[in-house]
Amino acid sequence: MINIKTDVKIKKEAQKIAKQMGLPLSAIINAQLRQLIAVRRVVFDAPYVVRPHIARQLERDSKEMDSHPERYKAFASIEDLMKDLES
């Protein structure tokens, strides 16, 4: 048995979703713990928000690359990129 502190709203929503899936919440938690043991890492999915000035710069860069593809290299694989970097 593990006791954890969590927000009541999170617990209730998680229980609701687990029930819709036909699983007890403990089965989902155990699956996540097994995943942690198997891969020895935790992935936190969080929305990534691009700051407006960064988004504008990325847009300008993208347009530049589309306008002048001859100035930029493209690679079909990581291996091709690595070979180019080594030369």
PyMOL Python script that loads the backbone (N, CA, C, O; Angstrom):
from pymol import cmd

cmd.read_pdbstr("""\
ATOM      1  N   MET A   1       0.843  -1.175   0.000  1.00  0.00           N
ATOM      2  CA  MET A   1       0.000   0.000   0.000  1.00  0.00           C
ATOM      3  C   MET A   1       0.886   1.234   0.000  1.00  0.00           C
ATOM      4  O   MET A   1       1.889   1.299   0.712  1.00  0.00           O
ATOM      5  N   ILE A   2       0.498   2.218  -0.816  1.00  0.00           N
ATOM      6  CA  ILE A   2       1.189   3.496  -0.879  1.00  0.00           C
ATOM      7  C   ILE A   2       0.169   4.584  -0.591  1.00  0.00           C
ATOM      8  O   ILE A   2      -0.928   4.590  -1.150  1.00  0.00           O
ATOM      9  N   ASN A   3       0.541   5.494   0.282  1.00  0.00           N
ATOM     10  CA  ASN A   3      -0.288   6.672   0.533  1.00  0.00           C
ATOM     11  C   ASN A   3       0.373   7.862  -0.132  1.00  0.00           C
ATOM     12  O   ASN A   3       1.556   8.122   0.085  1.00  0.00           O
ATOM     13  N   ILE A   4      -0.390   8.588  -0.942  1.00  0.00           N
ATOM     14  CA  ILE A   4       0.142   9.780  -1.597  1.00  0.00           C
ATOM     15  C   ILE A   4      -0.795  10.952  -1.362  1.00  0.00           C
ATOM     16  O   ILE A   4      -1.989  10.780  -1.120  1.00  0.00           O
ATOM     17  N   LYS A   5      -0.230  12.140  -1.439  1.00  0.00           N
ATOM     18  CA  LYS A   5      -1.036  13.353  -1.363  1.00  0.00           C
ATOM     19  C   LYS A   5      -1.306  13.805  -2.781  1.00  0.00           C
ATOM     20  O   LYS A   5      -0.384  13.925  -3.587  1.00  0.00           O
ATOM     21  N   THR A   6      -2.554  14.052  -3.084  1.00  0.00           N
ATOM     22  CA  THR A   6      -2.927  14.567  -4.390  1.00  0.00           C
ATOM     23  C   THR A   6      -4.154  15.454  -4.244  1.00  0.00           C
ATOM     24  O   THR A   6      -4.893  15.351  -3.265  1.00  0.00           O
ATOM     25  N   ASP A   7      -4.357  16.292  -5.187  1.00  0.00           N
ATOM     26  CA  ASP A   7      -5.502  17.173  -5.209  1.00  0.00           C
ATOM     27  C   ASP A   7      -6.769  16.334  -5.345  1.00  0.00           C
ATOM     28  O   ASP A   7      -6.812  15.401  -6.146  1.00  0.00           O
ATOM     29  N   VAL A   8      -7.778  16.654  -4.584  1.00  0.00           N
ATOM     30  CA  VAL A   8      -9.035  15.900  -4.587  1.00  0.00           C
ATOM     31  C   VAL A   8      -9.664  15.888  -5.982  1.00  0.00           C
ATOM     32  O   VAL A   8     -10.185  14.863  -6.421  1.00  0.00           O
ATOM     33  N   LYS A   9      -9.615  17.023  -6.674  1.00  0.00           N
ATOM     34  CA  LYS A   9     -10.197  17.100  -8.023  1.00  0.00           C
ATOM     35  C   LYS A   9      -9.467  16.169  -8.987  1.00  0.00           C
ATOM     36  O   LYS A   9     -10.093  15.506  -9.814  1.00  0.00           O
ATOM     37  N   ILE A  10      -8.146  16.125  -8.877  1.00  0.00           N
ATOM     38  CA  ILE A  10      -7.357  15.246  -9.747  1.00  0.00           C
ATOM     39  C   ILE A  10      -7.711  13.792  -9.476  1.00  0.00           C
ATOM     40  O   ILE A  10      -7.910  13.010 -10.406  1.00  0.00           O
ATOM     41  N   LYS A  11      -7.789  13.435  -8.207  1.00  0.00           N
ATOM     42  CA  LYS A  11      -8.113  12.049  -7.845  1.00  0.00           C
ATOM     43  C   LYS A  11      -9.487  11.653  -8.393  1.00  0.00           C
ATOM     44  O   LYS A  11      -9.639  10.583  -8.983  1.00  0.00           O
ATOM     45  N   LYS A  12     -10.471  12.508  -8.197  1.00  0.00           N
ATOM     46  CA  LYS A  12     -11.829  12.180  -8.649  1.00  0.00           C
ATOM     47  C   LYS A  12     -11.896  12.059 -10.172  1.00  0.00           C
ATOM     48  O   LYS A  12     -12.536  11.147 -10.694  1.00  0.00           O
ATOM     49  N   GLU A  13     -11.237  12.975 -10.886  1.00  0.00           N
ATOM     50  CA  GLU A  13     -11.241  12.914 -12.346  1.00  0.00           C
ATOM     51  C   GLU A  13     -10.533  11.658 -12.832  1.00  0.00           C
ATOM     52  O   GLU A  13     -10.994  10.998 -13.763  1.00  0.00           O
ATOM     53  N   ALA A  14      -9.404  11.328 -12.194  1.00  0.00           N
ATOM     54  CA  ALA A  14      -8.656  10.121 -12.568  1.00  0.00           C
ATOM     55  C   ALA A  14      -9.493   8.870 -12.299  1.00  0.00           C
ATOM     56  O   ALA A  14      -9.510   7.950 -13.117  1.00  0.00           O
ATOM     57  N   GLN A  15     -10.178   8.831 -11.175  1.00  0.00           N
ATOM     58  CA  GLN A  15     -11.045   7.689 -10.872  1.00  0.00           C
ATOM     59  C   GLN A  15     -12.172   7.566 -11.895  1.00  0.00           C
ATOM     60  O   GLN A  15     -12.521   6.461 -12.311  1.00  0.00           O
ATOM     61  N   LYS A  16     -12.733   8.692 -12.294  1.00  0.00           N
ATOM     62  CA  LYS A  16     -13.816   8.706 -13.282  1.00  0.00           C
ATOM     63  C   LYS A  16     -13.328   8.127 -14.614  1.00  0.00           C
ATOM     64  O   LYS A  16     -14.000   7.289 -15.216  1.00  0.00           O
ATOM     65  N   ILE A  17     -12.156   8.580 -15.069  1.00  0.00           N
ATOM     66  CA  ILE A  17     -11.609   8.094 -16.336  1.00  0.00           C
ATOM     67  C   ILE A  17     -11.257   6.618 -16.236  1.00  0.00           C
ATOM     68  O   ILE A  17     -11.536   5.843 -17.151  1.00  0.00           O
ATOM     69  N   ALA A  18     -10.645   6.233 -15.128  1.00  0.00           N
ATOM     70  CA  ALA A  18     -10.294   4.818 -14.927  1.00  0.00           C
ATOM     71  C   ALA A  18     -11.551   3.950 -14.970  1.00  0.00           C
ATOM     72  O   ALA A  18     -11.556   2.886 -15.589  1.00  0.00           O
ATOM     73  N   LYS A  19     -12.604   4.406 -14.316  1.00  0.00           N
ATOM     74  CA  LYS A  19     -13.860   3.651 -14.304  1.00  0.00           C
ATOM     75  C   LYS A  19     -14.426   3.516 -15.709  1.00  0.00           C
ATOM     76  O   LYS A  19     -14.918   2.448 -16.075  1.00  0.00           O
ATOM     77  N   GLN A  20     -14.362   4.599 -16.515  1.00  0.00           N
ATOM     78  CA  GLN A  20     -14.829   4.547 -17.899  1.00  0.00           C
ATOM     79  C   GLN A  20     -14.034   3.522 -18.706  1.00  0.00           C
ATOM     80  O   GLN A  20     -14.554   2.908 -19.639  1.00  0.00           O
ATOM     81  N   MET A  21     -12.764   3.347 -18.330  1.00  0.00           N
ATOM     82  CA  MET A  21     -11.907   2.380 -19.003  1.00  0.00           C
ATOM     83  C   MET A  21     -12.096   0.969 -18.446  1.00  0.00           C
ATOM     84  O   MET A  21     -11.528   0.007 -18.963  1.00  0.00           O
ATOM     85  N   GLY A  22     -12.888   0.859 -17.400  1.00  0.00           N
ATOM     86  CA  GLY A  22     -13.130  -0.447 -16.790  1.00  0.00           C
ATOM     87  C   GLY A  22     -11.991  -0.907 -15.889  1.00  0.00           C
ATOM     88  O   GLY A  22     -11.797  -2.104 -15.675  1.00  0.00           O
ATOM     89  N   LEU A  23     -11.246   0.050 -15.367  1.00  0.00           N
ATOM     90  CA  LEU A  23     -10.097  -0.277 -14.527  1.00  0.00           C
ATOM     91  C   LEU A  23     -10.187   0.449 -13.192  1.00  0.00           C
ATOM     92  O   LEU A  23     -10.720   1.555 -13.112  1.00  0.00           O
ATOM     93  N   PRO A  24      -9.663  -0.179 -12.147  1.00  0.00           N
ATOM     94  CA  PRO A  24      -9.529   0.576 -10.901  1.00  0.00           C
ATOM     95  C   PRO A  24      -8.333   1.519 -11.029  1.00  0.00           C
ATOM     96  O   PRO A  24      -7.385   1.235 -11.762  1.00  0.00           O
ATOM     97  N   LEU A  25      -8.382   2.617 -10.329  1.00  0.00           N
ATOM     98  CA  LEU A  25      -7.282   3.580 -10.385  1.00  0.00           C
ATOM     99  C   LEU A  25      -5.969   2.928  -9.962  1.00  0.00           C
ATOM    100  O   LEU A  25      -4.912   3.281 -10.484  1.00  0.00           O
ATOM    101  N   SER A  26      -6.020   1.999  -9.042  1.00  0.00           N
ATOM    102  CA  SER A  26      -4.799   1.328  -8.587  1.00  0.00           C
ATOM    103  C   SER A  26      -4.119   0.564  -9.722  1.00  0.00           C
ATOM    104  O   SER A  26      -2.892   0.474  -9.745  1.00  0.00           O
ATOM    105  N   ALA A  27      -4.884   0.017 -10.660  1.00  0.00           N
ATOM    106  CA  ALA A  27      -4.292  -0.695 -11.788  1.00  0.00           C
ATOM    107  C   ALA A  27      -3.509   0.274 -12.676  1.00  0.00           C
ATOM    108  O   ALA A  27      -2.437  -0.067 -13.175  1.00  0.00           O
ATOM    109  N   ILE A  28      -4.040   1.468 -12.869  1.00  0.00           N
ATOM    110  CA  ILE A  28      -3.354   2.468 -13.683  1.00  0.00           C
ATOM    111  C   ILE A  28      -2.084   2.944 -12.980  1.00  0.00           C
ATOM    112  O   ILE A  28      -1.037   3.090 -13.612  1.00  0.00           O
ATOM    113  N   ILE A  29      -2.177   3.179 -11.694  1.00  0.00           N
ATOM    114  CA  ILE A  29      -0.997   3.614 -10.936  1.00  0.00           C
ATOM    115  C   ILE A  29       0.070   2.525 -10.955  1.00  0.00           C
ATOM    116  O   ILE A  29       1.250   2.821 -11.142  1.00  0.00           O
ATOM    117  N   ASN A  30      -0.329   1.276 -10.765  1.00  0.00           N
ATOM    118  CA  ASN A  30       0.632   0.178 -10.820  1.00  0.00           C
ATOM    119  C   ASN A  30       1.284   0.060 -12.194  1.00  0.00           C
ATOM    120  O   ASN A  30       2.478  -0.224 -12.290  1.00  0.00           O
ATOM    121  N   ALA A  31       0.516   0.272 -13.249  1.00  0.00           N
ATOM    122  CA  ALA A  31       1.078   0.224 -14.606  1.00  0.00           C
ATOM    123  C   ALA A  31       2.120   1.327 -14.781  1.00  0.00           C
ATOM    124  O   ALA A  31       3.169   1.097 -15.382  1.00  0.00           O
ATOM    125  N   GLN A  32       1.844   2.505 -14.270  1.00  0.00           N
ATOM    126  CA  GLN A  32       2.794   3.608 -14.361  1.00  0.00           C
ATOM    127  C   GLN A  32       4.064   3.316 -13.563  1.00  0.00           C
ATOM    128  O   GLN A  32       5.162   3.653 -14.006  1.00  0.00           O
ATOM    129  N   LEU A  33       3.928   2.703 -12.408  1.00  0.00           N
ATOM    130  CA  LEU A  33       5.099   2.335 -11.606  1.00  0.00           C
ATOM    131  C   LEU A  33       5.930   1.269 -12.316  1.00  0.00           C
ATOM    132  O   LEU A  33       7.160   1.317 -12.293  1.00  0.00           O
ATOM    133  N   ARG A  34       5.256   0.306 -12.949  1.00  0.00           N
ATOM    134  CA  ARG A  34       5.986  -0.711 -13.726  1.00  0.00           C
ATOM    135  C   ARG A  34       6.741  -0.070 -14.892  1.00  0.00           C
ATOM    136  O   ARG A  34       7.869  -0.454 -15.199  1.00  0.00           O
ATOM    137  N   GLN A  35       6.110   0.905 -15.532  1.00  0.00           N
ATOM    138  CA  GLN A  35       6.753   1.623 -16.629  1.00  0.00           C
ATOM    139  C   GLN A  35       8.004   2.349 -16.127  1.00  0.00           C
ATOM    140  O   GLN A  35       9.043   2.320 -16.787  1.00  0.00           O
ATOM    141  N   LEU A  36       7.912   2.991 -14.981  1.00  0.00           N
ATOM    142  CA  LEU A  36       9.053   3.673 -14.387  1.00  0.00           C
ATOM    143  C   LEU A  36      10.201   2.692 -14.162  1.00  0.00           C
ATOM    144  O   LEU A  36      11.352   2.997 -14.472  1.00  0.00           O
ATOM    145  N   ILE A  37       9.892   1.534 -13.633  1.00  0.00           N
ATOM    146  CA  ILE A  37      10.908   0.517 -13.373  1.00  0.00           C
ATOM    147  C   ILE A  37      11.513   0.011 -14.681  1.00  0.00           C
ATOM    148  O   ILE A  37      12.727  -0.169 -14.777  1.00  0.00           O
ATOM    149  N   ALA A  38      10.679  -0.216 -15.674  1.00  0.00           N
ATOM    150  CA  ALA A  38      11.148  -0.788 -16.937  1.00  0.00           C
ATOM    151  C   ALA A  38      12.063   0.162 -17.715  1.00  0.00           C
ATOM    152  O   ALA A  38      13.096  -0.261 -18.235  1.00  0.00           O
ATOM    153  N   VAL A  39      11.693   1.434 -17.795  1.00  0.00           N
ATOM    154  CA  VAL A  39      12.449   2.365 -18.636  1.00  0.00           C
ATOM    155  C   VAL A  39      13.351   3.304 -17.836  1.00  0.00           C
ATOM    156  O   VAL A  39      14.193   3.998 -18.405  1.00  0.00           O
ATOM    157  N   ARG A  40      13.173   3.322 -16.535  1.00  0.00           N
ATOM    158  CA  ARG A  40      13.987   4.151 -15.634  1.00  0.00           C
ATOM    159  C   ARG A  40      13.955   5.635 -16.014  1.00  0.00           C
ATOM    160  O   ARG A  40      14.970   6.327 -15.954  1.00  0.00           O
ATOM    161  N   ARG A  41      12.789   6.096 -16.399  1.00  0.00           N
ATOM    162  CA  ARG A  41      12.610   7.517 -16.672  1.00  0.00           C
ATOM    163  C   ARG A  41      11.138   7.857 -16.558  1.00  0.00           C
ATOM    164  O   ARG A  41      10.274   6.983 -16.608  1.00  0.00           O
ATOM    165  N   VAL A  42      10.873   9.134 -16.404  1.00  0.00           N
ATOM    166  CA  VAL A  42       9.497   9.632 -16.314  1.00  0.00           C
ATOM    167  C   VAL A  42       9.342  10.709 -17.382  1.00  0.00           C
ATOM    168  O   VAL A  42      10.189  11.592 -17.512  1.00  0.00           O
ATOM    169  N   VAL A  43       8.276  10.630 -18.131  1.00  0.00           N
ATOM    170  CA  VAL A  43       7.994  11.635 -19.149  1.00  0.00           C
ATOM    171  C   VAL A  43       6.821  12.469 -18.652  1.00  0.00           C
ATOM    172  O   VAL A  43       5.749  11.944 -18.351  1.00  0.00           O
ATOM    173  N   PHE A  44       7.041  13.767 -18.571  1.00  0.00           N
ATOM    174  CA  PHE A  44       5.985  14.684 -18.185  1.00  0.00           C
ATOM    175  C   PHE A  44       5.520  15.399 -19.444  1.00  0.00           C
ATOM    176  O   PHE A  44       6.259  16.199 -20.019  1.00  0.00           O
ATOM    177  N   ASP A  45       4.316  15.116 -19.864  1.00  0.00           N
ATOM    178  CA  ASP A  45       3.759  15.803 -21.021  1.00  0.00           C
ATOM    179  C   ASP A  45       3.128  17.097 -20.536  1.00  0.00           C
ATOM    180  O   ASP A  45       2.163  17.094 -19.772  1.00  0.00           O
ATOM    181  N   ALA A  46       3.693  18.186 -20.993  1.00  0.00           N
ATOM    182  CA  ALA A  46       3.156  19.490 -20.632  1.00  0.00           C
ATOM    183  C   ALA A  46       3.066  20.322 -21.890  1.00  0.00           C
ATOM    184  O   ALA A  46       3.911  20.204 -22.778  1.00  0.00           O
ATOM    185  N   PRO A  47       2.062  21.151 -21.973  1.00  0.00           N
ATOM    186  CA  PRO A  47       1.963  21.990 -23.166  1.00  0.00           C
ATOM    187  C   PRO A  47       3.162  22.919 -23.246  1.00  0.00           C
ATOM    188  O   PRO A  47       3.600  23.489 -22.247  1.00  0.00           O
ATOM    189  N   TYR A  48       3.674  23.057 -24.445  1.00  0.00           N
ATOM    190  CA  TYR A  48       4.813  23.938 -24.667  1.00  0.00           C
ATOM    191  C   TYR A  48       4.291  25.216 -25.292  1.00  0.00           C
ATOM    192  O   TYR A  48       3.648  25.186 -26.341  1.00  0.00           O
ATOM    193  N   VAL A  49       4.564  26.317 -24.660  1.00  0.00           N
ATOM    194  CA  VAL A  49       4.091  27.602 -25.155  1.00  0.00           C
ATOM    195  C   VAL A  49       5.285  28.384 -25.691  1.00  0.00           C
ATOM    196  O   VAL A  49       6.255  28.633 -24.976  1.00  0.00           O
ATOM    197  N   VAL A  50       5.195  28.761 -26.953  1.00  0.00           N
ATOM    198  CA  VAL A  50       6.259  29.542 -27.581  1.00  0.00           C
ATOM    199  C   VAL A  50       5.970  31.009 -27.325  1.00  0.00           C
ATOM    200  O   VAL A  50       4.863  31.491 -27.564  1.00  0.00           O
ATOM    201  N   ARG A  51       6.967  31.700 -26.841  1.00  0.00           N
ATOM    202  CA  ARG A  51       6.804  33.132 -26.600  1.00  0.00           C
ATOM    203  C   ARG A  51       6.611  33.850 -27.934  1.00  0.00           C
ATOM    204  O   ARG A  51       7.181  33.447 -28.948  1.00  0.00           O
ATOM    205  N   PRO A  52       5.811  34.906 -27.931  1.00  0.00           N
ATOM    206  CA  PRO A  52       5.489  35.589 -29.196  1.00  0.00           C
ATOM    207  C   PRO A  52       6.705  36.019 -30.004  1.00  0.00           C
ATOM    208  O   PRO A  52       6.712  35.848 -31.223  1.00  0.00           O
ATOM    209  N   HIS A  53       7.728  36.568 -29.371  1.00  0.00           N
ATOM    210  CA  HIS A  53       8.893  37.035 -30.142  1.00  0.00           C
ATOM    211  C   HIS A  53       9.656  35.856 -30.744  1.00  0.00           C
ATOM    212  O   HIS A  53      10.245  35.983 -31.818  1.00  0.00           O
ATOM    213  N   ILE A  54       9.648  34.727 -30.069  1.00  0.00           N
ATOM    214  CA  ILE A  54      10.291  33.520 -30.613  1.00  0.00           C
ATOM    215  C   ILE A  54       9.473  32.996 -31.792  1.00  0.00           C
ATOM    216  O   ILE A  54      10.039  32.593 -32.809  1.00  0.00           O
ATOM    217  N   ALA A  55       8.153  32.999 -31.663  1.00  0.00           N
ATOM    218  CA  ALA A  55       7.284  32.540 -32.750  1.00  0.00           C
ATOM    219  C   ALA A  55       7.493  33.400 -33.996  1.00  0.00           C
ATOM    220  O   ALA A  55       7.538  32.879 -35.110  1.00  0.00           O
ATOM    221  N   ARG A  56       7.621  34.713 -33.811  1.00  0.00           N
ATOM    222  CA  ARG A  56       7.847  35.598 -34.960  1.00  0.00           C
ATOM    223  C   ARG A  56       9.182  35.295 -35.625  1.00  0.00           C
ATOM    224  O   ARG A  56       9.275  35.272 -36.852  1.00  0.00           O
ATOM    225  N   GLN A  57      10.219  35.063 -34.819  1.00  0.00           N
ATOM    226  CA  GLN A  57      11.533  34.763 -35.380  1.00  0.00           C
ATOM    227  C   GLN A  57      11.512  33.429 -36.118  1.00  0.00           C
ATOM    228  O   GLN A  57      12.110  33.305 -37.187  1.00  0.00           O
ATOM    229  N   LEU A  58      10.839  32.446 -35.567  1.00  0.00           N
ATOM    230  CA  LEU A  58      10.725  31.146 -36.240  1.00  0.00           C
ATOM    231  C   LEU A  58       9.996  31.286 -37.573  1.00  0.00           C
ATOM    232  O   LEU A  58      10.362  30.641 -38.556  1.00  0.00           O
ATOM    233  N   GLU A  59       8.984  32.112 -37.603  1.00  0.00           N
ATOM    234  CA  GLU A  59       8.238  32.355 -38.843  1.00  0.00           C
ATOM    235  C   GLU A  59       9.140  33.022 -39.885  1.00  0.00           C
ATOM    236  O   GLU A  59       9.130  32.638 -41.054  1.00  0.00           O
ATOM    237  N   ARG A  60       9.917  34.017 -39.460  1.00  0.00           N
ATOM    238  CA  ARG A  60      10.843  34.677 -40.392  1.00  0.00           C
ATOM    239  C   ARG A  60      11.884  33.687 -40.913  1.00  0.00           C
ATOM    240  O   ARG A  60      12.191  33.666 -42.105  1.00  0.00           O
ATOM    241  N   ASP A  61      12.423  32.869 -40.010  1.00  0.00           N
ATOM    242  CA  ASP A  61      13.424  31.873 -40.418  1.00  0.00           C
ATOM    243  C   ASP A  61      12.838  30.873 -41.410  1.00  0.00           C
ATOM    244  O   ASP A  61      13.487  30.502 -42.389  1.00  0.00           O
ATOM    245  N   SER A  62      11.616  30.445 -41.150  1.00  0.00           N
ATOM    246  CA  SER A  62      10.964  29.479 -42.026  1.00  0.00           C
ATOM    247  C   SER A  62      10.767  30.061 -43.423  1.00  0.00           C
ATOM    248  O   SER A  62      11.010  29.383 -44.421  1.00  0.00           O
ATOM    249  N   LYS A  63      10.328  31.310 -43.491  1.00  0.00           N
ATOM    250  CA  LYS A  63      10.142  31.965 -44.787  1.00  0.00           C
ATOM    251  C   LYS A  63      11.470  32.103 -45.520  1.00  0.00           C
ATOM    252  O   LYS A  63      11.544  31.892 -46.730  1.00  0.00           O
ATOM    253  N   GLU A  64      12.516  32.457 -44.780  1.00  0.00           N
ATOM    254  CA  GLU A  64      13.850  32.587 -45.380  1.00  0.00           C
ATOM    255  C   GLU A  64      14.303  31.255 -45.964  1.00  0.00           C
ATOM    256  O   GLU A  64      14.825  31.205 -47.078  1.00  0.00           O
ATOM    257  N   MET A  65      14.108  30.190 -45.222  1.00  0.00           N
ATOM    258  CA  MET A  65      14.536  28.869 -45.701  1.00  0.00           C
ATOM    259  C   MET A  65      13.720  28.431 -46.912  1.00  0.00           C
ATOM    260  O   MET A  65      14.254  27.811 -47.832  1.00  0.00           O
ATOM    261  N   ASP A  66      12.430  28.752 -46.915  1.00  0.00           N
ATOM    262  CA  ASP A  66      11.590  28.407 -48.064  1.00  0.00           C
ATOM    263  C   ASP A  66      11.980  29.220 -49.310  1.00  0.00           C
ATOM    264  O   ASP A  66      11.924  28.717 -50.432  1.00  0.00           O
ATOM    265  N   SER A  67      12.372  30.473 -49.096  1.00  0.00           N
ATOM    266  CA  SER A  67      12.733  31.349 -50.208  1.00  0.00           C
ATOM    267  C   SER A  67      14.094  31.015 -50.808  1.00  0.00           C
ATOM    268  O   SER A  67      14.323  31.227 -51.999  1.00  0.00           O
ATOM    269  N   HIS A  68      14.999  30.490 -49.976  1.00  0.00           N
ATOM    270  CA  HIS A  68      16.381  30.237 -50.424  1.00  0.00           C
ATOM    271  C   HIS A  68      16.855  28.853 -49.976  1.00  0.00           C
ATOM    272  O   HIS A  68      17.781  28.755 -49.170  1.00  0.00           O
ATOM    273  N   PRO A  69      16.237  27.786 -50.483  1.00  0.00           N
ATOM    274  CA  PRO A  69      16.626  26.447 -50.033  1.00  0.00           C
ATOM    275  C   PRO A  69      18.074  26.098 -50.364  1.00  0.00           C
ATOM    276  O   PRO A  69      18.668  25.237 -49.715  1.00  0.00           O
ATOM    277  N   GLU A  70      18.644  26.758 -51.366  1.00  0.00           N
ATOM    278  CA  GLU A  70      20.032  26.470 -51.750  1.00  0.00           C
ATOM    279  C   GLU A  70      21.028  26.857 -50.655  1.00  0.00           C
ATOM    280  O   GLU A  70      22.170  26.397 -50.666  1.00  0.00           O
ATOM    281  N   ARG A  71      20.610  27.681 -49.731  1.00  0.00           N
ATOM    282  CA  ARG A  71      21.501  28.127 -48.651  1.00  0.00           C
ATOM    283  C   ARG A  71      21.535  27.151 -47.470  1.00  0.00           C
ATOM    284  O   ARG A  71      22.352  27.296 -46.560  1.00  0.00           O
ATOM    285  N   TYR A  72      20.653  26.170 -47.493  1.00  0.00           N
ATOM    286  CA  TYR A  72      20.492  25.292 -46.332  1.00  0.00           C
ATOM    287  C   TYR A  72      20.613  23.833 -46.726  1.00  0.00           C
ATOM    288  O   TYR A  72      20.268  23.443 -47.841  1.00  0.00           O
ATOM    289  N   LYS A  73      21.105  23.037 -45.797  1.00  0.00           N
ATOM    290  CA  LYS A  73      21.247  21.602 -46.039  1.00  0.00           C
ATOM    291  C   LYS A  73      20.055  20.877 -45.431  1.00  0.00           C
ATOM    292  O   LYS A  73      19.489  21.304 -44.424  1.00  0.00           O
ATOM    293  N   ALA A  74      19.693  19.778 -46.062  1.00  0.00           N
ATOM    294  CA  ALA A  74      18.639  18.910 -45.532  1.00  0.00           C
ATOM    295  C   ALA A  74      19.193  17.495 -45.498  1.00  0.00           C
ATOM    296  O   ALA A  74      19.983  17.116 -46.363  1.00  0.00           O
ATOM    297  N   PHE A  75      18.792  16.727 -44.527  1.00  0.00           N
ATOM    298  CA  PHE A  75      19.307  15.375 -44.364  1.00  0.00           C
ATOM    299  C   PHE A  75      18.158  14.386 -44.261  1.00  0.00           C
ATOM    300  O   PHE A  75      17.127  14.668 -43.651  1.00  0.00           O
ATOM    301  N   ALA A  76      18.354  13.227 -44.865  1.00  0.00           N
ATOM    302  CA  ALA A  76      17.324  12.189 -44.854  1.00  0.00           C
ATOM    303  C   ALA A  76      17.376  11.360 -43.581  1.00  0.00           C
ATOM    304  O   ALA A  76      16.409  10.682 -43.234  1.00  0.00           O
ATOM    305  N   SER A  77      18.514  11.417 -42.883  1.00  0.00           N
ATOM    306  CA  SER A  77      18.638  10.610 -41.669  1.00  0.00           C
ATOM    307  C   SER A  77      19.659  11.242 -40.729  1.00  0.00           C
ATOM    308  O   SER A  77      20.435  12.115 -41.118  1.00  0.00           O
ATOM    309  N   ILE A  78      19.638  10.787 -39.512  1.00  0.00           N
ATOM    310  CA  ILE A  78      20.620  11.224 -38.519  1.00  0.00           C
ATOM    311  C   ILE A  78      22.024  10.831 -38.973  1.00  0.00           C
ATOM    312  O   ILE A  78      22.985  11.578 -38.790  1.00  0.00           O
ATOM    313  N   GLU A  79      22.121   9.646 -39.566  1.00  0.00           N
ATOM    314  CA  GLU A  79      23.427   9.162 -40.033  1.00  0.00           C
ATOM    315  C   GLU A  79      24.020  10.117 -41.069  1.00  0.00           C
ATOM    316  O   GLU A  79      25.211  10.426 -41.027  1.00  0.00           O
ATOM    317  N   ASP A  80      23.179  10.583 -42.001  1.00  0.00           N
ATOM    318  CA  ASP A  80      23.647  11.528 -43.012  1.00  0.00           C
ATOM    319  C   ASP A  80      24.109  12.841 -42.371  1.00  0.00           C
ATOM    320  O   ASP A  80      25.123  13.413 -42.770  1.00  0.00           O
ATOM    321  N   LEU A  81      23.367  13.304 -41.391  1.00  0.00           N
ATOM    322  CA  LEU A  81      23.747  14.508 -40.683  1.00  0.00           C
ATOM    323  C   LEU A  81      25.098  14.319 -39.996  1.00  0.00           C
ATOM    324  O   LEU A  81      25.969  15.184 -40.086  1.00  0.00           O
ATOM    325  N   MET A  82      25.269  13.194 -39.313  1.00  0.00           N
ATOM    326  CA  MET A  82      26.514  12.938 -38.599  1.00  0.00           C
ATOM    327  C   MET A  82      27.696  12.864 -39.560  1.00  0.00           C
ATOM    328  O   MET A  82      28.770  13.385 -39.260  1.00  0.00           O
ATOM    329  N   LYS A  83      27.507  12.223 -40.713  1.00  0.00           N
ATOM    330  CA  LYS A  83      28.582  12.150 -41.706  1.00  0.00           C
ATOM    331  C   LYS A  83      28.974  13.544 -42.168  1.00  0.00           C
ATOM    332  O   LYS A  83      30.160  13.834 -42.324  1.00  0.00           O
ATOM    333  N   ASP A  84      27.989  14.412 -42.391  1.00  0.00           N
ATOM    334  CA  ASP A  84      28.274  15.774 -42.825  1.00  0.00           C
ATOM    335  C   ASP A  84      29.019  16.549 -41.742  1.00  0.00           C
ATOM    336  O   ASP A  84      29.925  17.326 -42.046  1.00  0.00           O
ATOM    337  N   LEU A  85      28.647  16.344 -40.499  1.00  0.00           N
ATOM    338  CA  LEU A  85      29.308  17.044 -39.406  1.00  0.00           C
ATOM    339  C   LEU A  85      30.757  16.599 -39.242  1.00  0.00           C
ATOM    340  O   LEU A  85      31.615  17.389 -38.848  1.00  0.00           O
ATOM    341  N   GLU A  86      31.021  15.350 -39.542  1.00  0.00           N
ATOM    342  CA  GLU A  86      32.379  14.807 -39.402  1.00  0.00           C
ATOM    343  C   GLU A  86      33.304  15.265 -40.531  1.00  0.00           C
ATOM    344  O   GLU A  86      34.525  15.231 -40.379  1.00  0.00           O
ATOM    345  N   SER A  87      32.738  15.690 -41.653  1.00  0.00           N
ATOM    346  CA  SER A  87      33.595  16.084 -42.790  1.00  0.00           C
ATOM    347  C   SER A  87      34.015  17.529 -42.711  1.00  0.00           C
ATOM    348  O   SER A  87      34.733  18.012 -43.587  1.00  0.00           O
TER     349      SER A  87
END
""", "prot")
cmd.dss("prot")
cmd.show_as("cartoon", "prot")
cmd.util.cbc("prot")
cmd.orient("prot")
